[in-house]
Amino acid sequence: MRKSTSVIHQTEKKARRVGHDPVTAIRLSPDMIERIETWGATQSPPLGRSEAIRELLERGLQAPKPKAKKA
């Protein structure tokens, strides 16, 4: 049998950078995921899960702070 003289070139696979922000993982219950996705779908334009989570976090962070409870 003859030896193969062809060379197989492997291309380096590099991760595509979609954004410059780091990825942060959080655990959400199936019910919470469903509620987030339902909320996102009702927005105009509809939002995907990640976009909906970011929007809800922004809204929560911009909400007025609750008054402190008296002891």
Backbone as CSV, one residue per row, in Angstrom:
resi,resn,N_x,N_y,N_z,CA_x,CA_y,CA_z,C_x,C_y,C_z
1,MET,0.840,-1.167,0.000,0.000,0.000,0.000,0.892,1.238,0.000
2,ARG,0.522,2.197,-0.780,1.287,3.422,-0.896,0.964,4.400,0.219
3,LYS,1.971,5.115,0.708,1.746,6.116,1.735,1.098,7.346,1.118
4,SER,0.193,7.932,1.881,-0.471,9.138,1.427,0.489,10.311,1.531
5,THR,0.546,11.106,0.491,1.419,12.267,0.506,0.643,13.563,0.749
6,SER,-0.670,13.441,0.843,-1.447,14.659,1.064,-1.349,15.083,2.528
7,VAL,-1.417,16.354,2.750,-1.332,16.911,4.090,-2.698,17.498,4.438
8,ILE,-3.171,17.158,5.604,-4.452,17.691,6.052,-4.167,18.930,6.880
9,HIS,-4.706,20.046,6.462,-4.537,21.293,7.193,-5.735,21.497,8.107
10,GLN,-5.449,21.675,9.366,-6.518,21.947,10.319,-6.586,23.450,10.546
11,THR,-7.790,23.949,10.441,-7.956,25.378,10.694,-8.237,25.575,12.169
12,GLU,-7.707,26.641,12.696,-7.945,26.957,14.101,-9.363,27.496,14.230
13,LYS,-10.076,26.966,15.200,-11.411,27.464,15.450,-11.318,28.506,16.558
14,LYS,-11.737,29.686,16.248,-11.714,30.751,17.234,-13.152,31.117,17.574
15,ALA,-13.382,31.377,18.833,-14.711,31.775,19.266,-15.028,33.141,18.671
16,ARG,-16.234,33.241,18.129,-16.670,34.531,17.598,-17.037,35.443,18.747
17,ARG,-16.612,36.662,18.679,-16.957,37.633,19.708,-18.172,38.404,19.245
18,VAL,-19.273,38.129,19.882,-20.503,38.825,19.539,-20.513,40.200,20.185
19,GLY,-20.156,40.255,21.457,-20.094,41.516,22.173,-18.816,41.562,22.972
20,HIS,-18.642,42.621,23.689,-17.430,42.750,24.479,-17.686,42.509,25.965
21,ASP,-18.939,42.308,26.328,-19.277,42.072,27.732,-19.073,40.605,28.083
22,PRO,-18.622,40.338,29.300,-18.436,38.938,29.706,-19.789,38.238,29.880
23,VAL,-19.782,36.948,29.710,-20.987,36.135,29.891,-21.143,35.859,31.383
24,THR,-22.366,36.017,31.875,-22.669,35.735,33.271,-23.797,34.710,33.316
25,ALA,-23.571,33.626,34.010,-24.587,32.583,34.099,-25.381,32.739,35.388
26,ILE,-26.695,32.551,35.279,-27.555,32.556,36.459,-28.491,31.361,36.366
27,ARG,-28.950,30.907,37.502,-29.899,29.794,37.522,-31.305,30.358,37.652
28,LEU,-32.175,29.907,36.775,-33.566,30.322,36.804,-34.444,29.083,36.759
29,SER,-35.529,29.123,37.508,-36.471,28.008,37.484,-37.176,27.989,36.126
30,PRO,-37.696,26.835,35.726,-38.446,26.770,34.468,-39.614,27.760,34.446
31,ASP,-40.255,27.958,35.606,-41.362,28.901,35.680,-40.877,30.326,35.413
32,MET,-39.752,30.707,35.993,-39.209,32.048,35.787,-38.820,32.251,34.327
33,ILE,-38.193,31.256,33.713,-37.817,31.348,32.299,-39.060,31.545,31.446
34,GLU,-40.102,30.800,31.732,-41.347,30.917,30.971,-41.947,32.318,31.123
35,ARG,-41.922,32.841,32.354,-42.466,34.183,32.589,-41.659,35.252,31.857
36,ILE,-40.334,35.114,31.847,-39.475,36.073,31.152,-39.720,36.009,29.651
37,GLU,-39.792,34.807,29.105,-40.012,34.648,27.670,-41.393,35.156,27.260
38,THR,-42.403,34.934,28.097,-43.752,35.434,27.813,-43.750,36.956,27.815
39,TRP,-43.100,37.546,28.816,-43.013,39.004,28.887,-42.292,39.552,27.656
40,GLY,-41.170,38.944,27.304,-40.397,39.409,26.151,-41.182,39.338,24.852
41,ALA,-41.998,38.304,24.716,-42.786,38.131,23.493,-43.868,39.200,23.358
42,THR,-44.287,39.799,24.476,-45.345,40.816,24.421,-44.798,42.212,24.162
43,GLN,-43.476,42.373,24.136,-42.873,43.683,23.913,-42.861,43.999,22.415
44,SER,-42.710,45.276,22.116,-42.677,45.687,20.716,-41.348,46.392,20.451
45,PRO,-40.460,45.848,19.674,-40.515,44.537,19.043,-40.299,43.426,20.076
46,PRO,-40.709,42.202,19.742,-40.522,41.082,20.680,-39.045,40.897,21.028
47,LEU,-38.797,40.545,22.286,-37.430,40.351,22.767,-37.155,38.878,23.003
48,GLY,-35.942,38.456,22.704,-35.505,37.112,23.049,-35.227,37.048,24.541
49,ARG,-34.917,35.859,25.030,-34.705,35.669,26.462,-33.609,36.571,27.027
50,SER,-32.443,36.598,26.393,-31.339,37.411,26.910,-31.689,38.889,26.914
51,GLU,-32.290,39.353,25.820,-32.676,40.762,25.746,-33.716,41.098,26.810
52,ALA,-34.666,40.191,27.022,-35.713,40.421,28.020,-35.112,40.495,29.422
53,ILE,-34.178,39.610,29.728,-33.534,39.628,31.045,-32.799,40.950,31.245
54,ARG,-32.040,41.386,30.229,-31.320,42.657,30.344,-32.283,43.823,30.541
55,GLU,-33.377,43.844,29.804,-34.357,44.930,29.921,-35.008,44.942,31.301
56,LEU,-35.388,43.773,31.795,-36.003,43.706,33.125,-35.023,44.143,34.214
57,LEU,-33.761,43.765,34.084,-32.754,44.197,35.055,-32.576,45.713,35.020
58,GLU,-32.514,46.298,33.826,-32.380,47.748,33.707,-33.566,48.447,34.360
59,ARG,-34.767,47.963,34.098,-35.959,48.570,34.687,-35.929,48.459,36.208
60,GLY,-35.520,47.312,36.699,-35.444,47.125,38.145,-34.415,48.032,38.789
61,LEU,-33.292,48.217,38.121,-32.244,49.075,38.658,-32.616,50.553,38.601
62,GLN,-33.482,50.935,37.683,-33.908,52.321,37.567,-35.135,52.634,38.414
63,ALA,-35.770,51.625,38.967,-36.977,51.829,39.776,-36.636,52.604,41.034
64,PRO,-37.589,53.407,41.532,-37.326,54.141,42.771,-37.045,53.174,43.920
65,LYS,-36.148,53.592,44.786,-35.815,52.761,45.934,-36.977,52.776,46.916
66,PRO,-37.311,51.617,47.508,-38.398,51.603,48.481,-37.963,52.341,49.753
67,LYS,-38.939,52.934,50.417,-38.658,53.641,51.668,-38.262,52.622,52.725
68,ALA,-37.311,53.013,53.572,-36.837,52.127,54.648,-37.961,51.923,55.667
69,LYS,-38.097,50.716,56.157,-39.092,50.395,57.188,-38.632,50.920,58.523
70,LYS,-39.559,51.431,59.279,-39.227,51.908,60.631,-39.170,50.728,61.572
71,ALA,-38.204,50.733,62.467,-38.019,49.632,63.416,-38.983,49.689,64.566
